[in-house]
């Protein structure tokens, strides 16, 4: 039986690490953009919920 543990080349491992780091950076950027959008839209969403609850209580909905 041939032992193939550790058969990955160093360049392959470096490429894999580079891809994972790039993926983490993309996730961080997307998270920052989504967080900003939610931060901007949060008061509007809260106002919409307040209006919907008010209309429901007044039987207008």
C-alpha distance (Angstrom), angle and dihedral (degrees) to the residues before:
residue distance angle dihedral
X1 . . .
X2 3.80 . .
X3 3.80 117.9 .
X4 3.83 107.2 -134.0
X5 3.79 98.4 172.3
X6 3.77 112.2 130.8
X7 3.79 92.2 15.4
X8 3.82 93.6 135.8
X9 3.76 114.5 108.3
X10 3.79 120.0 -121.5
X11 3.80 90.7 -117.4
X12 3.81 90.5 55.1
X13 3.79 91.1 51.2
X14 3.81 91.2 48.3
X15 3.81 90.7 50.7
X16 3.79 89.9 49.8
X17 3.80 91.8 50.3
X18 3.82 90.6 46.9
X19 3.81 91.2 52.3
X20 3.80 91.4 48.9
X21 3.82 92.2 49.4
X22 3.82 90.7 48.4
X23 3.81 89.6 49.9
X24 3.81 91.0 51.3
X25 3.81 90.7 50.5
X26 3.80 91.3 50.7
X27 3.80 90.4 49.9
X28 3.82 90.8 50.2
X29 3.82 92.1 50.4
X30 3.81 93.0 47.7
X31 3.80 90.4 47.2
X32 3.82 90.9 51.4
X33 3.82 92.2 49.4
X34 3.80 93.5 47.2
X35 3.81 90.9 45.8
X36 3.80 90.7 52.5
X37 3.80 92.5 48.4
X38 3.79 91.9 49.1
X39 3.79 89.8 47.2
X40 3.80 90.6 53.8
X41 3.80 95.7 42.1
X42 3.81 98.3 41.1
X43 3.84 96.1 88.9
X44 3.80 90.2 47.9
X45 3.79 91.8 49.5
X46 3.80 91.3 48.4
X47 3.81 90.2 49.6
X48 3.82 90.7 50.0
X49 3.82 91.0 51.1
X50 3.81 90.3 48.1
X51 3.81 91.2 50.8
X52 3.81 92.1 47.8
X53 3.81 92.0 50.2
X54 3.81 90.4 47.7
X55 3.80 92.4 49.9
X56 3.80 90.4 47.0
X57 3.81 91.7 51.2
X58 3.83 90.9 48.9
X59 3.84 91.0 48.4
X60 3.80 91.4 -119.4
X61 3.79 93.1 121.7
